[in-house]
């Protein structure tokens, strides 16, 4: 039995990862949430064979203190507890493309966390993967939080106003289920490279996204409406159907 520690267990990516990994009877999932105390976290780390470090503050309207506490301070604490207990645990960390820009505290704390994990991996000769993620969309993401796709789909399904300020803004997206597949593959096969980019990134613009969503609504009751399942549009439709069922 392999013990897998997951921080941010109730979050968007964490919820989807746990849903997938819980199907594997050879895994024991150890969940870390905001309410987890330091003593409990240390106890879980002692048991852990691998850590998915997914926790972090992502809301644009959060203050600098929240970014430091949830992004950097938690990473420092995890590494401190690993060292204290003489462990060498592989870590998969979800960072962001915004860490390379670092124009705000979100980007700066993500970058600082990357450096901490990179140093930990090199000093201890342990494999770690840092995923520098673009925008992630998919099931179980909260509307009016930090995902324009989720907010637009939610508003469209509930006949609320959808605001599009600039259709020409270019975006890169990764579908959460594609990401979860990659993460689950890391159980036995970490990349030799510390910094990893998802294999499944879709380039689009906001105008195309909203056009697809409006098309889905127009064809909601059209039994003949069929599109390819493989690409961005097909995966966006799956997410639209998910939120339609929750209405």
Backbone bond lengths (Angstrom), bond angles and torsions (degrees), N, CA, C in turn:
res aa  C-N    CA-C-N  psi(-1)  N-CA   C-N-CA  omega(-1)  CA-C   N-CA-C  phi
1 X - - - 1.473 - - 1.528 109.21 -
2 X 1.347 115.99 126.04 1.461 121.09 179.42 1.526 109.26 -100.23
3 X 1.327 116.03 129.59 1.464 121.59 179.64 1.528 110.26 -90.73
4 X 1.319 116.05 119.91 1.458 122.55 -176.22 1.522 109.12 -114.28
5 X 1.329 116.95 116.43 1.456 121.59 178.52 1.527 108.89 -93.20
6 X 1.329 115.76 131.82 1.465 121.45 -178.66 1.516 109.08 -126.51
7 X 1.335 116.90 112.45 1.458 120.01 173.36 1.524 108.42 -85.28
8 X 1.332 116.07 153.54 1.464 118.81 -175.87 1.514 111.12 67.70
9 X 1.337 116.17 36.80 1.463 121.38 -172.43 1.521 113.26 -63.38
10 X 1.336 117.73 -25.39 1.463 120.51 -179.56 1.519 112.74 -96.73
11 X 1.311 116.73 -0.09 1.455 120.58 -178.57 1.519 112.82 -77.85
12 X 1.314 115.16 -178.75 1.460 123.05 -177.12 1.526 111.75 -57.94
13 X 1.323 117.09 -57.57 1.465 120.83 -178.44 1.522 110.09 -72.26
14 X 1.320 117.29 -40.32 1.453 121.17 -179.44 1.523 112.53 -59.55
15 X 1.323 117.25 -43.51 1.466 121.77 179.42 1.518 111.23 -59.73
16 X 1.330 116.07 -44.33 1.456 120.33 179.92 1.525 112.15 -69.27
17 X 1.341 116.77 -37.67 1.463 119.85 179.26 1.528 110.75 -65.89
18 X 1.320 117.12 -45.17 1.462 121.13 179.96 1.527 110.44 -62.38
19 X 1.328 117.39 -39.16 1.459 120.90 178.19 1.522 111.05 -57.82
20 X 1.322 116.54 -39.11 1.469 120.27 -179.18 1.526 111.77 -78.32
21 X 1.335 116.95 -48.26 1.462 119.87 -174.92 1.524 112.47 -68.71
22 X 1.335 117.12 -26.36 1.461 120.20 -178.93 1.522 111.80 -66.26
23 X 1.320 117.04 -14.61 1.460 120.83 177.23 1.524 112.21 -78.83
24 X 1.327 116.23 -12.98 1.467 121.69 -179.58 1.528 108.94 -93.05
25 X 1.307 116.72 109.53 1.467 121.32 -175.35 1.524 112.81 -72.38
26 X 1.326 117.19 -7.33 1.466 120.73 179.04 1.528 112.15 -90.94
27 X 1.337 116.26 2.54 1.459 120.91 -177.87 1.518 111.10 -114.33
28 X 1.323 115.36 141.53 1.462 122.43 171.60 1.520 107.34 -113.40
29 X 1.324 117.14 113.81 1.460 121.45 -174.18 1.519 110.82 -91.38
30 X 1.333 115.12 127.85 1.468 122.74 -179.87 1.526 107.23 -111.25
31 X 1.324 116.85 112.49 1.458 121.30 -171.44 1.531 112.20 -97.82
32 X 1.326 115.22 132.14 1.462 122.44 175.87 1.524 108.45 -115.09
33 X 1.328 116.26 126.66 1.461 122.23 -179.92 1.524 108.83 -125.39
34 X 1.325 116.56 179.44 1.468 120.31 -177.07 1.525 112.29 -59.38
35 X 1.328 116.69 -32.32 1.460 120.25 -176.03 1.525 113.33 -83.18
36 X 1.322 118.06 -4.89 1.464 121.09 -178.29 1.530 110.48 -64.93
37 X 1.324 116.61 126.07 1.464 121.94 179.84 1.531 110.50 -79.20
38 X 1.325 115.65 159.43 1.471 121.38 -178.64 1.529 110.55 -58.24
39 X 1.323 116.94 -43.07 1.468 120.63 -178.65 1.521 110.86 -62.33
40 X 1.322 116.30 -40.42 1.467 120.20 178.94 1.521 110.49 -68.80
41 X 1.337 116.70 -40.67 1.458 120.98 177.95 1.525 110.29 -59.61
42 X 1.338 117.07 -43.64 1.456 120.11 179.28 1.526 111.07 -62.44
43 X 1.316 116.85 -41.53 1.459 121.15 178.63 1.526 111.17 -61.06
44 X 1.330 116.24 -39.65 1.462 120.66 179.61 1.529 111.04 -69.85
45 X 1.325 116.41 -39.94 1.465 120.58 179.09 1.525 110.92 -62.77
46 X 1.306 116.66 -37.05 1.471 120.50 178.11 1.525 111.73 -58.42
47 X 1.319 116.04 -31.60 1.466 121.20 -177.36 1.524 112.79 -88.64
48 X 1.330 117.24 -15.42 1.461 121.39 -164.54 1.522 113.58 -77.11
49 X 1.339 114.17 141.81 1.466 121.84 173.03 1.520 111.43 -105.17
50 X 1.325 116.87 -20.65 1.468 122.31 -179.34 1.521 107.69 -157.58
51 X 1.330 116.24 144.82 1.469 120.67 -179.73 1.531 109.91 -122.25
52 X 1.336 115.12 126.65 1.461 121.45 166.13 1.530 105.96 -98.45
53 X 1.321 115.82 104.86 1.465 120.44 -177.77 1.527 108.18 -94.30
54 X 1.336 115.15 91.53 1.462 121.95 -174.87 1.517 113.13 -105.63
55 X 1.329 117.11 -12.75 1.464 120.91 -175.23 1.517 111.25 -67.23
56 X 1.319 115.13 149.62 1.461 119.80 176.41 1.514 110.66 166.48
57 X 1.313 115.23 156.94 1.465 121.47 176.95 1.519 108.53 -89.74
58 X 1.340 116.28 127.28 1.463 119.95 -176.77 1.527 113.09 -125.28
59 X 1.316 117.63 -10.15 1.467 119.06 -175.51 1.528 111.15 -66.71
60 X 1.333 117.56 127.77 1.470 120.94 -177.42 1.525 113.96 -58.55
61 X 1.346 117.39 -29.28 1.464 120.41 -176.36 1.524 113.18 -90.70
62 X 1.336 117.58 7.18 1.467 120.06 177.84 1.523 109.88 -72.33
63 X 1.332 116.47 155.20 1.464 119.54 179.44 1.529 110.50 -86.92
64 X 1.323 115.46 168.70 1.467 120.72 -175.64 1.519 111.90 -61.11
65 X 1.323 117.03 -35.80 1.456 121.40 -179.95 1.530 111.26 -62.49
66 X 1.327 116.74 -40.15 1.467 121.00 179.08 1.518 111.12 -65.44
67 X 1.328 117.10 -39.91 1.455 120.30 177.67 1.529 111.05 -63.47
68 X 1.320 116.62 -43.84 1.470 119.88 -179.57 1.522 111.20 -65.34
69 X 1.333 116.46 -42.90 1.467 120.84 -176.90 1.522 111.24 -66.16
70 X 1.333 116.87 -48.07 1.465 120.78 -173.27 1.516 113.58 -83.02
71 X 1.318 117.46 -28.08 1.464 119.95 -177.49 1.527 111.85 -97.07
72 X 1.314 117.16 -61.74 1.461 120.33 -173.19 1.526 112.90 -82.00
73 X 1.318 117.60 -49.24 1.465 119.88 -175.13 1.523 112.33 -62.61
74 X 1.317 117.19 -38.26 1.458 119.83 179.04 1.520 110.86 -66.63
75 X 1.314 116.76 -40.87 1.468 119.94 177.44 1.522 110.70 -62.19
76 X 1.329 116.89 -44.19 1.471 120.55 177.49 1.521 110.87 -59.35
77 X 1.328 116.83 -42.18 1.461 121.31 -178.33 1.525 110.93 -64.77
78 X 1.316 117.09 -44.92 1.467 120.69 179.67 1.522 110.77 -58.85
79 X 1.325 116.79 -46.90 1.465 120.50 -179.09 1.524 111.24 -67.07
80 X 1.303 116.78 -35.55 1.468 121.23 177.09 1.523 110.55 -63.42
81 X 1.319 117.45 -43.57 1.461 121.47 -178.73 1.531 111.70 -71.01
82 X 1.316 116.35 -33.62 1.467 120.10 174.79 1.525 109.94 -62.23
83 X 1.324 115.96 -46.87 1.467 120.63 -179.89 1.524 111.07 -64.94
84 X 1.306 116.84 -43.44 1.469 121.89 -178.86 1.521 111.33 -56.89
85 X 1.328 116.22 -35.94 1.461 120.72 -176.22 1.527 113.09 -100.20
86 X 1.346 115.29 16.30 1.471 121.16 175.38 1.527 112.90 53.33
87 X 1.311 114.67 42.80 1.463 120.38 179.49 1.535 109.84 -104.37
88 X 1.313 115.59 157.51 1.458 122.91 171.09 1.520 106.44 -132.99
89 X 1.316 115.09 95.83 1.462 120.84 -171.24 1.529 110.08 -113.05
90 X 1.325 118.57 126.50 1.469 119.80 173.29 1.529 110.31 -60.75
91 X 1.322 115.69 140.58 1.468 120.97 -179.10 1.523 109.67 -127.06
92 X 1.325 115.85 130.73 1.460 121.39 167.73 1.523 106.61 -105.18
93 X 1.323 116.07 118.89 1.464 121.35 -174.64 1.520 110.00 -115.98
94 X 1.334 115.96 131.77 1.463 119.90 176.61 1.521 109.59 -94.14
95 X 1.323 114.39 109.84 1.455 120.89 175.48 1.528 108.28 -107.19
96 X 1.295 117.30 -155.80 1.464 121.07 -172.91 1.523 110.76 -146.88
97 X 1.315 115.41 151.87 1.461 119.91 173.88 1.522 110.71 -61.33
98 X 1.337 116.56 -21.39 1.466 120.76 -179.22 1.528 111.89 -72.41
99 X 1.321 117.80 -12.07 1.463 119.44 178.32 1.525 111.47 -68.45
100 X 1.320 116.95 -22.66 1.467 120.30 179.48 1.521 111.83 -82.61
101 X 1.320 116.25 -12.42 1.468 120.59 178.99 1.525 110.30 -95.80
102 X 1.333 114.90 -46.40 1.467 122.05 174.63 1.524 113.82 53.59
103 X 1.332 116.44 41.83 1.466 119.02 179.63 1.528 111.61 -87.19
104 X 1.331 117.07 -9.34 1.456 120.77 178.54 1.527 109.27 -140.92
105 X 1.326 115.75 178.48 1.466 119.47 -174.87 1.523 111.60 -68.44
106 X 1.304 117.40 -28.05 1.467 120.06 176.00 1.526 109.86 -60.65
107 X 1.319 116.21 -53.66 1.461 119.96 179.89 1.514 112.74 -62.85
108 X 1.330 116.74 -40.31 1.473 120.45 -178.60 1.526 111.56 -66.19
109 X 1.342 117.49 -41.59 1.462 119.02 -178.77 1.523 111.71 -71.99
110 X 1.320 116.85 -31.74 1.461 119.85 175.37 1.530 110.42 -66.99
111 X 1.338 116.30 -41.96 1.461 120.38 179.24 1.524 110.58 -64.46
112 X 1.321 117.14 -43.84 1.462 120.76 179.84 1.523 110.67 -62.52
113 X 1.323 117.11 -37.74 1.464 120.95 178.13 1.521 110.86 -67.00
114 X 1.320 117.14 -39.64 1.466 120.76 176.26 1.529 110.74 -57.19
115 X 1.321 115.81 -46.33 1.467 120.50 -177.92 1.529 110.74 -62.88
116 X 1.327 116.70 -41.32 1.464 120.33 178.37 1.522 111.32 -60.39
117 X 1.320 117.06 -45.46 1.467 120.82 -178.39 1.519 110.87 -70.56
118 X 1.319 116.94 -37.65 1.469 120.31 176.86 1.530 110.57 -61.32
119 X 1.322 117.17 -44.54 1.468 120.90 179.06 1.531 111.27 -65.56
120 X 1.330 116.35 -41.19 1.467 121.24 177.37 1.529 110.40 -58.02
121 X 1.348 116.30 -44.65 1.464 120.90 -178.50 1.525 111.31 -63.71
122 X 1.328 116.69 -42.85 1.463 120.81 -176.90 1.526 111.68 -71.54
123 X 1.315 117.22 -44.38 1.466 121.35 -177.33 1.520 111.27 -65.81
124 X 1.330 116.31 -37.86 1.461 120.57 -174.71 1.526 113.73 -100.26
125 X 1.332 115.44 1.51 1.469 120.35 179.72 1.530 110.96 52.56
126 X 1.320 115.17 48.13 1.463 121.45 179.12 1.524 108.92 -122.34
127 X 1.334 116.47 140.60 1.460 119.66 -178.31 1.526 111.29 -73.27
128 X 1.321 114.70 130.55 1.456 121.98 173.51 1.517 108.33 -135.43
129 X 1.312 116.24 145.65 1.460 121.56 175.75 1.521 109.30 -122.00
130 X 1.326 115.79 130.95 1.459 122.06 177.14 1.526 107.73 -113.42
131 X 1.322 116.37 111.15 1.460 121.68 178.89 1.521 109.22 -88.75
132 X 1.326 116.09 115.61 1.463 121.21 176.92 1.531 107.16 -91.78
133 X 1.320 114.94 94.28 1.457 120.84 -169.19 1.522 113.17 -86.12
134 X 1.344 116.37 142.17 1.462 119.90 165.65 1.524 107.42 -80.78
135 X 1.312 117.91 -158.14 1.467 120.67 178.22 1.532 109.29 -70.31
136 X 1.322 115.70 134.63 1.460 121.70 -178.88 1.529 108.52 -109.16
137 X 1.330 116.52 135.08 1.461 120.30 177.48 1.527 109.02 -127.76
138 X 1.326 115.58 157.16 1.452 118.55 177.50 1.508 113.28 152.56
139 X 1.314 114.55 -173.79 1.459 121.94 -177.93 1.531 111.66 -63.86
140 X 1.327 115.46 148.83 1.466 124.84 175.43 1.526 114.38 74.16
141 X 1.335 117.43 10.36 1.460 120.19 173.67 1.533 108.32 -84.41
142 X 1.328 116.68 142.73 1.462 120.59 -176.92 1.530 111.15 -80.65
143 X 1.329 117.75 136.16 1.470 119.66 172.36 1.522 110.51 -72.57
144 X 1.324 115.92 155.30 1.475 122.06 178.92 1.521 111.59 56.05
145 X 1.321 115.44 38.83 1.473 120.60 -178.21 1.522 109.18 -121.83
146 X 1.337 116.79 -80.86 1.470 117.86 176.62 1.529 112.55 -145.97
147 X 1.343 116.89 13.20 1.463 120.96 -179.41 1.520 110.06 -121.91
148 X 1.305 116.63 115.11 1.468 120.05 -179.83 1.518 109.96 -67.67
149 X 1.348 118.33 -34.87 1.464 120.65 179.15 1.519 110.38 -60.96
150 X 1.333 116.57 -48.73 1.464 120.10 -179.28 1.523 110.93 -62.15
151 X 1.316 116.99 -43.03 1.468 120.82 -179.46 1.518 110.63 -63.91
152 X 1.332 117.59 -44.33 1.462 120.59 179.48 1.525 111.55 -64.04
153 X 1.336 117.14 -42.86 1.467 119.66 179.11 1.520 110.15 -64.77
154 X 1.315 116.90 -46.15 1.471 121.15 -179.72 1.534 110.21 -58.35
155 X 1.329 116.57 -48.03 1.463 120.31 -178.79 1.528 111.66 -64.92
156 X 1.332 116.67 -39.62 1.459 120.37 179.67 1.522 110.99 -64.35
157 X 1.323 116.73 -45.90 1.462 122.11 -179.69 1.524 111.12 -62.08
158 X 1.348 116.46 -35.17 1.470 120.94 -177.39 1.529 112.63 -98.21
159 X 1.333 116.25 13.63 1.468 121.86 177.13 1.527 112.48 57.35
160 X 1.328 115.29 39.02 1.459 121.64 176.05 1.524 109.76 -100.71
161 X 1.325 116.59 165.90 1.468 121.59 -179.02 1.528 111.05 -65.42
162 X 1.313 115.55 137.22 1.466 121.78 175.29 1.528 107.82 -114.62
163 X 1.323 116.22 119.61 1.456 121.22 -178.11 1.524 110.51 -100.74
164 X 1.329 115.95 124.85 1.458 121.97 177.24 1.520 107.05 -123.04
165 X 1.313 116.62 106.70 1.460 120.48 -173.99 1.535 112.39 -82.52
166 X 1.323 117.08 -32.50 1.462 120.02 -179.57 1.521 109.00 -151.98
167 X 1.316 116.72 105.60 1.465 121.71 -177.77 1.523 112.53 -66.72
168 X 1.308 117.71 -20.02 1.469 120.86 -172.39 1.533 114.08 -89.33
169 X 1.333 117.20 -3.26 1.463 119.19 -179.93 1.527 109.85 -64.23
170 X 1.330 116.11 124.73 1.464 121.14 -178.64 1.526 109.63 -84.12
171 X 1.341 114.87 141.56 1.458 120.85 -177.40 1.522 110.30 -137.39
172 X 1.337 115.50 148.94 1.459 122.06 169.41 1.519 107.95 -113.87
173 X 1.331 115.30 130.81 1.457 120.83 -177.04 1.521 110.98 -125.87
174 X 1.331 115.19 151.66 1.457 121.23 168.88 1.518 107.31 -129.64
175 X 1.326 116.19 136.65 1.460 122.39 -179.55 1.518 109.00 -80.58
176 X 1.318 116.73 132.93 1.459 120.75 -171.88 1.531 112.79 -59.15
177 X 1.328 117.88 -35.16 1.468 119.16 -179.28 1.526 111.67 -69.76
178 X 1.328 117.45 -32.77 1.471 120.41 173.13 1.520 109.79 -63.86
179 X 1.318 115.21 -42.96 1.458 120.95 -179.32 1.527 110.88 -63.94
180 X 1.330 116.52 -42.81 1.458 120.91 -179.47 1.522 110.62 -63.37
181 X 1.318 117.40 -37.43 1.467 120.15 176.10 1.524 110.44 -60.96
182 X 1.323 116.71 -44.58 1.464 120.42 177.89 1.524 110.93 -61.31
183 X 1.316 116.07 -43.56 1.467 120.06 -179.10 1.527 111.22 -64.24
184 X 1.312 117.12 -41.05 1.461 119.82 -179.73 1.525 111.00 -67.99
185 X 1.329 116.70 -30.93 1.470 119.97 176.36 1.525 111.57 -65.82
186 X 1.350 116.17 -23.95 1.462 120.47 -179.45 1.527 112.95 -73.89
187 X 1.312 117.62 -9.32 1.462 120.09 178.98 1.518 111.51 -54.57
188 X 1.319 115.83 -38.19 1.470 120.36 -177.93 1.520 113.14 -121.62
189 X 1.321 116.60 2.09 1.467 117.58 -172.47 1.521 111.08 -151.56
190 X 1.334 117.04 72.56 1.462 121.02 174.14 1.525 109.60 -66.32
191 X 1.316 116.05 146.17 1.462 119.90 174.32 1.523 109.79 -68.19
192 X 1.321 115.96 147.86 1.463 120.49 176.24 1.520 111.59 -73.44
193 X 1.327 116.48 -17.49 1.459 121.54 177.53 1.521 108.78 -91.19
194 X 1.323 116.31 137.08 1.470 118.75 -179.95 1.527 110.49 -68.39
195 X 1.315 117.84 -47.65 1.462 121.15 -177.71 1.527 109.76 -90.32
196 X 1.335 115.12 127.19 1.460 121.66 -173.20 1.524 109.44 -127.32
197 X 1.314 115.85 140.55 1.461 121.85 173.48 1.515 108.44 -112.76
198 X 1.314 117.61 138.56 1.459 120.93 179.20 1.523 110.58 -57.75
199 X 1.313 115.57 145.34 1.466 121.12 177.87 1.521 111.79 -76.14
200 X 1.337 117.04 -14.80 1.460 120.72 -170.05 1.532 110.84 -120.29
201 X 1.315 116.35 74.10 1.461 120.84 179.84 1.531 109.26 -109.37
202 X 1.321 115.38 129.81 1.462 121.41 -179.44 1.520 109.50 -109.39
203 X 1.327 116.02 127.33 1.462 121.78 178.07 1.526 109.09 -98.54
204 X 1.327 115.94 131.50 1.461 120.68 -177.82 1.519 108.42 -154.95
205 X 1.312 117.14 -165.42 1.464 121.73 171.76 1.521 108.16 -139.77
206 X 1.318 116.31 164.67 1.462 120.05 -173.99 1.532 112.67 -64.48
207 X 1.322 116.29 -30.48 1.459 119.42 177.91 1.517 111.82 -63.56
208 X 1.323 116.34 -43.40 1.464 119.98 179.11 1.521 110.79 -65.15
209 X 1.331 117.14 -40.02 1.464 121.16 179.85 1.529 110.76 -60.27
210 X 1.321 117.17 -49.97 1.466 119.28 -177.21 1.523 110.91 -68.34
211 X 1.340 118.11 -33.09 1.466 120.39 177.01 1.528 110.53 -63.55
212 X 1.318 117.29 -41.69 1.467 121.05 177.78 1.528 110.39 -62.02
213 X 1.322 116.52 -46.11 1.467 120.52 -177.61 1.531 110.67 -62.03
214 X 1.328 116.87 -42.59 1.461 120.32 178.37 1.532 110.97 -65.71
215 X 1.324 116.42 -35.80 1.467 120.98 176.51 1.527 110.96 -63.87
216 X 1.342 116.31 -40.99 1.467 120.13 178.32 1.527 110.75 -60.56
217 X 1.335 116.21 -42.26 1.465 119.72 -178.87 1.525 111.08 -65.63
218 X 1.315 116.05 -42.31 1.461 120.51 -179.33 1.527 112.04 -62.82
219 X 1.332 116.48 -28.72 1.461 121.07 -175.92 1.527 112.99 -108.17
220 X 1.321 116.12 18.03 1.468 120.48 -175.97 1.524 112.65 -57.04
221 X 1.334 117.37 -33.71 1.469 121.08 -177.85 1.527 112.57 -108.85
222 X 1.318 115.77 15.27 1.466 120.79 -178.74 1.527 109.13 -95.64
223 X 1.319 116.71 104.73 1.463 120.90 -176.76 1.527 112.32 -67.69
224 X 1.310 117.32 -19.29 1.462 121.15 -179.27 1.531 112.29 -88.31
225 X 1.330 115.87 -3.84 1.475 119.93 -178.50 1.522 109.20 -78.29
226 X 1.316 115.78 109.25 1.465 122.07 -178.74 1.523 108.78 -133.30
227 X 1.330 116.71 134.12 1.459 120.84 174.49 1.516 108.90 -131.00
228 X 1.317 115.67 163.77 1.462 121.09 -179.35 1.519 110.87 -63.15
229 X 1.323 116.40 139.48 1.462 121.94 -177.89 1.532 112.89 -82.72
230 X 1.309 117.75 -16.79 1.459 119.35 -168.09 1.516 117.10 -79.10
231 X 1.321 117.68 -33.22 1.455 119.87 -170.32 1.517 114.32 -95.16
232 X 1.330 114.94 -169.45 1.458 122.18 -177.97 1.524 111.65 -58.65
233 X 1.334 116.43 -44.30 1.470 120.39 -176.66 1.525 110.60 -63.18
234 X 1.316 117.29 -42.20 1.455 120.96 179.84 1.510 112.37 -64.67
235 X 1.329 116.80 -38.93 1.464 120.56 179.50 1.529 110.46 -72.91
236 X 1.323 116.42 -34.08 1.460 120.03 175.17 1.526 110.25 -64.34
237 X 1.329 116.79 -38.25 1.463 120.69 177.57 1.530 110.79 -63.96
238 X 1.331 117.61 -39.75 1.467 120.59 177.13 1.531 110.85 -58.61
239 X 1.329 115.73 -40.88 1.462 120.05 179.95 1.532 109.90 -68.98
240 X 1.327 116.47 -40.72 1.473 120.40 177.23 1.522 110.29 -58.90
241 X 1.312 117.50 -44.06 1.474 121.51 179.86 1.523 110.51 -64.71
242 X 1.332 116.83 -36.24 1.466 121.16 178.69 1.524 110.66 -59.70
243 X 1.327 116.79 -48.71 1.460 119.93 -178.48 1.523 112.13 -73.84
244 X 1.332 117.29 -26.16 1.467 120.30 175.31 1.516 110.32 -66.44
245 X 1.327 116.74 -37.96 1.463 120.44 178.90 1.521 112.33 -67.96
246 X 1.339 115.82 -27.43 1.468 120.52 -179.08 1.515 113.01 -83.08
247 X 1.313 116.65 -9.07 1.476 121.00 -174.87 1.520 111.03 -57.42
